[in-house]
Amino acid sequence: MTTILTCTLKNLPSTSKWALRFSVRFLSCSSQLRAAPAGQTKSKKTLAKPNVRNIVVVDGVRTAFLQSGTSYKDLMPHDLARAALTGLLHQTSVPKEVVDYIIFGTVIQEVKTSNVAREAALGAGFSDKTPAHTVTMACISANQAMTTGVGLIASGQCDVVVAGGVELMSDVPIRHSRKMRKMMLDLNKAKTLGQKLSLISKFRLNFLSPELPAVAEFSTSETMGHSADRLAAAFAVSRLEQDEYALRSHSLAKKAQDEGLLSDIIPFKVPGKDTVTKDNGIRPSSLEQMAKLKPAFIKPYGTVTAANSSFLTDGASAMLIMAEEKALAMGYKPKAYLRDFVYVSQDPKDQLLLGPTYATPKVLEKAGLTMNDIDVYEFHEAFSGQILANFKAMDSDWFAQNYMGRKTKVGAPPLEKFNNWGGSLSLGHPFGATGCRLVMAAANRLRKGGGQYGLVAACAAGGQGHAMIVEAYPK
Amino acid sequence: MVASRAIGSLSRFTAFRILRSRGYICRNFTGSSALLTRTHINYGVKGDVAVIRINSPNSKVNTLSKELHSEFMEVMNEIWASDQIRSAVLISSKPGCFIAGADINMLAACKTPQEVTQISQDAQRTFEKLEKSTKPIVAAISGSCLGGGLEVGVPAAFDMMLTGRNIRADRAKKMGLVDQLVEPLGPGLKPPEERTIEYLEEVAVTFAKGLADKKISPKRDKGLVETFYLTELTAYAMTIPFVRQQIYKKVEEKVQKQTKGLYPAPLKIIDVVKTGIEQGSDAGYLSESQKFGELAMTKESKALIGLYHGQVLCKKNKFGAPQKDVKHLAVLGAGLMGAGIAQVSVDKGLKTILKDATLTGLGRGQQQVFKGLNDKVKKKALTSFERDAVFSNLTGQLDYRGFEKADMVIEAVFEDLSLKHKVLKEVEAVIPDHCVFASNTSALPICEIAAVSKRPEKVIGMHYFSPVDKMQLLEIITTEKTSKDTTASAVAVGLKQGKVIIVVKDGPGFYTTRCLAPMMSEVIRILQEGVDPKKLDSLTTSFGFPVGAATLVDEVGVDVANHVAEDLGKTFGERFAGGSLELLQQMVSKGFLGRKSGKGFYIYQEGVKDKNLNSDVDSILASLKMPPKSEVSSDEDIQYRLVTRFVNEAVMCLQEGVLATPAEGDIGAVFGLGFPPCLGGPFRFLDLYGAQKIVDRLRKYEDAYGKQFTPCQLLTDYASSPNKKFYQ
C-alpha cells in the first residue's frame, strides 16, 4: 500500500489524464467516483502482494527483427545478443557493477557459445564479475529468462537482473552424421597408423550426409506447421479467416512502425553493413495475393501458408529488471510491474499450440482478475490458425469442460485490445527473443493507451505455454 | 482367407480416394430386396455435391449386406438422375470404419455356389456402373476398408490380393491406392473423432467439386505401383505371352510353397487374374464371380468363418467387468515368458513391475522387452519416442518393493511346484487383499499351487504361449475355489494385452497341454520308428500345421516337453504312452534343449536360415529304435496318428467339462497349438469331415497300438449319430 500511496502522490501534480485516473483509483472506494471517466473499474486496484517484493521493468530494448538471411546473416548469435545488451546499457545508463545477474534465452544453440548469455555479456562490456546463464524453453525461452530473474529478485537473492533472448536463424549448427562423428572421435583415439587406416577403411560415402537441427517435434516427429494446420482444422478455422488475421497483423505492425510506436528498437550498426533500425518482415499484402499461395505443410488442401505463418527471424532482446525499491533508489522511472505468471503444458501432439488457452484462465485466477480487467493483450502469434484456434478454444464451454477441467470458458480476448502493434506474424519471431518483445509491447501499449493490466501469453514447442500479467507502472 | 480379411483396421490415418476406372473401393455389393425406408444409407446435398453417408444400424462396423447394397443403388440412381448434383462423396458415419468387408453372415447364409456367384455378379455390375459414372465420386475412407480391392492386371497387386493383408494408409498412398491422406484431428469444439469425419467430408467435398469443375485432375501422382512395376518396359513385357506365362508360374510356385495347397483361394485368384488378362475383362469378371461362389462353399471357407466367429466370442469378457480395474501389474520371473508378459502389458499402458531373483536374469528380461519394442520401431509401427514412453511403464527390480500397490501378480518362475509355493507365500505377505495371484504354468495343476494360499479364491492360472508377443492365445484356468471376480479380472487383463482367451477348468495339463501331450508322445514314437525329423516336419506342415512337429519340440524346449510328458504320463497313464521318454531324457542330459540351447533335433545358429539336423541325436534315436508297423506307417497314417490323438483328447476335455464349449476348444487348438486353421480346430474338423471317419481311423490305430487310440465316449456318441454336430 505504501508504494501505491507514494506513487500516486508522486503522480498527482501531473496534469495528464492518466495521473487523474490513478488518483481516482486510489480514492475509488466511493461509488460515486467509480463512474469517473478514467475507465472501467478493476477487480483489483493493484496486484501488489503483502510481504512480496515488487519487481519492475526499468526498460527493455531489442534489435530490429530481420528475416533470416538478410543483414544479420554473417553474425553469430552472441553478436546480436551483444547489440541488445549494449543497447540496454545505453538506454538505461545502468552502472555495470550493479547488475547482479544476466539470463538469456535461446533455442537453437550455437555450439561454440552454448552459454550465449555469458559470451554476450563479456563482449558487451558488462562486468566480468557478473555471472550469466542461458535458458531454453522453445518459443518461451525469453519468458523463462525473465521469470527466472523475477524469482531471483523475489527471493531476495538479487536486486538487479538483465534478462533477454537471442535467435539467429541465418546460421544453424549442421552436424556430421553420427557415424561420421563416431569415426572421427575414434580416429582421435587411434594410436598406430594401422589402427587409423583400419578405421578409415570403414568410411562410407553416406557418412557425409549432414544432420540438420530438427524442425519437427521430437516426441511426435510432426512439424509445428503441420500441427498448426491440424489444429486449425480441428477448430474449423478457415483459410480466409487465417489470411484475414495475418493481414490484420501486418497492417497493424505497419501502422505502428509508421507511427514510431515500436520504440523498443535500438539502432544496430552491423559491421560492414548499414545501421539497422527497422523490422523488415512487415509486408501488408492483399487477401487476393495471399489466397494464391499454396499450403505449406498439409498439401494440397491444408490452410496454413507462408503468408499466415510467422517467418524465420534473427533478433535479440534485453530487459532491465529490478526490485522496485532499488529502481526508485537509483532514480529510475520504471515502465511496468511484472506480476503473476504461470507455465502450462499439455499434449504435444494434438494440443501443441494451445498454451495460451490453458495459461490465460490460470494466470487470471492466480492474480484475481477477469478478462474484463485486461486492457492490453500481447499474444505470441506463431500461426494465424494457432491464434484463431486459441480464440475458439477460449470461447468454448465444451473445450473448457472436457479438456481443461473447468466449469466455464474464460472467453476470447476482444480484438480491439489484441496485438494492436502487430505480432510475431508481422514483426517476426526470433524464438529465444520474442518473450521480452511481448512484455515490452504490453508495457509500452499500457503507457501509451492508458491501461493498467496487460496479459502476455505464448505457446511453445513441446506443448508448453506461458502467461504473465504486466501491470503498468503509475506515472 | 475370408476370416482373416474381415478383421483388422487401418492405423491412425484416414484417407480418401477418387474412384476412377479400374479402381474399386469395395466389392460384393448385392442387390435384391428394396426397402422403402433407408436404414443403412442416407444422403444430403452440399451445393452441387451429394454426400452419401453409410451407417449400418446397431453395429460397430459397416458390412456389405444385401440391404446396404440395394439402398446404395437407389441412392446412386437418384444422384445420377438429378440435374442439380454434379459429383458425389461416399463416406461412413462411423468413426474408424468405412466398410469392413462383405457381411460374413450373408455369405454363410448362402446354400449354393450359385447364390454366392449371384451376389458377386451384382457387385460387379454395381462397380461397373460406378466406374462408368459420368459424375465424379470421391470415397472418403476413415479406418478399416477391407476386402476392398485392387483391380487385376498389375503384378504388384498380386501380393496384396493373395495374402489379404491390411495396408496402412500411408503405405496405401505410396502404392497409389488412395489419392490423399487426411490425418486425424485432435480436440476442437467437438470430440476429435466426430470432427475428423466432418473434416474428411469437407475436404472430400472440396475435391469432388474440384473434379466436377475440372479444376483438379483425377490423374494422380504415380504411386509405387505404377513407378516400380508399370514402367513402360514392364508394361511392354507383359504383352509377350511367354513372359506372362513365366510370371504366372512364378506366382503359382510361390503360393504353392506358402499354402502347401491347403488353401484354395489364392490359386483361384491367380486363375481369375489369368483369365482376365488372357481373355479380356468380361471373362475375368465372370470367372471371378464363379470362383468366388465355389470358394464360399468350400470346407476351408466354413472352417475359417467358424474360426472368425470363435475369435469374436473369445474377445469378450463373459464374466463381466471386474470390481477393480488392474492398473498395477507385477510379473515374477524375467525369463522368456515373464518378459514376454511384461512386454504385452507395458505397451498397453499397464504399469508393470518385472521382478527376478538375479540381476543378470532381470537384465536379460529387460533387454527382451526393449528388443521387442525396438523391433516395432524398426518396422515403423512405433516411434522411438513412443518406445521410450512405453518402456517407462516397466520397472525392473529384485525385491518386492511396490507390490503393496499391485492389483495382480503373474508369476512365471520355473515350473517347479515347491518354487511356486515359495513365491506364492512370499508374495501373499506383501500384496494387498484385492490382488489376484495368477500362475503362468503349462502343466502344474493350479489347485496344487493354490494349496498353500491363504486366499485360494484369488488364485488363478494364466497360461501364455511362447513367444508371448506373437502368440494370440491365453488359456485361463480356474479352480473350484477361484472366485468369479478373480476370473473376470484375469480375462480383463488378458483382453487388454490383446489376447484371444479361453477359460478352462483346472486339471493336469488343462486343455492345451493335455491335447498336445499325446500328440507329442506319438511324435516320439514316429521318430523312434525311423522317420527322420525333417520328414516328420514336412508331413505335419503339409497337413496344415504352421510348425513341424519336431521343430515344435525344439521351440517349446526339450526339457519342458520332457517335464510335461513325465508329469502328465504319471497322471493319465497308458493313454498318454507311445514313444519312449528316454529319448527326451537323453537329449536333455546331453544339453540338447532345443532352440534356446542352440541344439535340439536341429542345430540353430544365429544368422543361419536353413537349419541342419543335429547328427548327435541320430545315435540316441538309433539306440531307441522301434520297428515300424507297416499297416499304419504310410505318410497319411502318420499324419492321422498325430491328429486323431490330438482330436480324441480334445473331445475328452469337453466330455470331462475341462472345456466349456467346442468353440473355445477350436480357438485354443488353432491359436495356441497351431492346429491347422484350414480345418478350423478339432471340433469343426469333426463336424466337417465326419466323426465316424475319425473314429474309424482311431479303431485302426487302436488295433495296432492299443489303448492310446481308444476313442472316448463322447466321440463315439457323435460318430454313431451322424446328425449330431458340435456346432449346430
Interface residues (C-beta under 8 A of the other chain):
Chain A: F218 S219 T220 S221 R230 L231 A233 A234 F235 A236 I298 P300 Y301 D347 K349 D350 Q351 A389 K392 A393 S396 W398 F399 N402 Y403
Chain B: Q180 E183 L185 G186 P187 G188 L189 K190 P191 P192 R195 Y199 V203 T206 F207 T383 F385
